[in-house]
Amino acid sequence: MPNILESLYHGSQFPNEDIISKDSNYRPLNRQITESLETWKQKLSAGEFEELES
């Protein structure tokens, strides 16, 4: 079993992507952002939506 430092060095762990905020506003805000993105995805062409995301 590799140790944590080896896993980080080899790129098999991404600790910055595992953080979930404990702020009570995080989940509702995240849900609102996801719903907005889905709405724009339906309204825009694939190219326009890709430009919006970048």
C-alpha positions, 0 to 999 in steps of 0.5 A, spaced: 500 500 500 503 506 497 503 512 502 500 518 502 506 522 499 507 517 494 500 517 492 500 525 492 507 525 488 504 520 483 498 524 482 493 518 484 490 523 490 487 530 489 486 533 496 484 540 493 478 536 489 475 533 495 474 539 500 466 540 501 464 546 504 461 546 511 458 553 510 450 552 510 449 556 503 454 551 499 449 546 497 443 551 495 448 555 491 451 549 488 444 547 486 442 553 483 449 554 479 448 547 476 440 548 474 443 555 471 448 551 467 443 546 465 438 552 463 443 555 459 446 548 456 439 547 453 438 555 450 445 555 447 448 551 441 454 546 443 459 551 441 456 557 445 455 553 451 463 551 451 465 558 450 460 560 456 464 554 460 471 556 459 
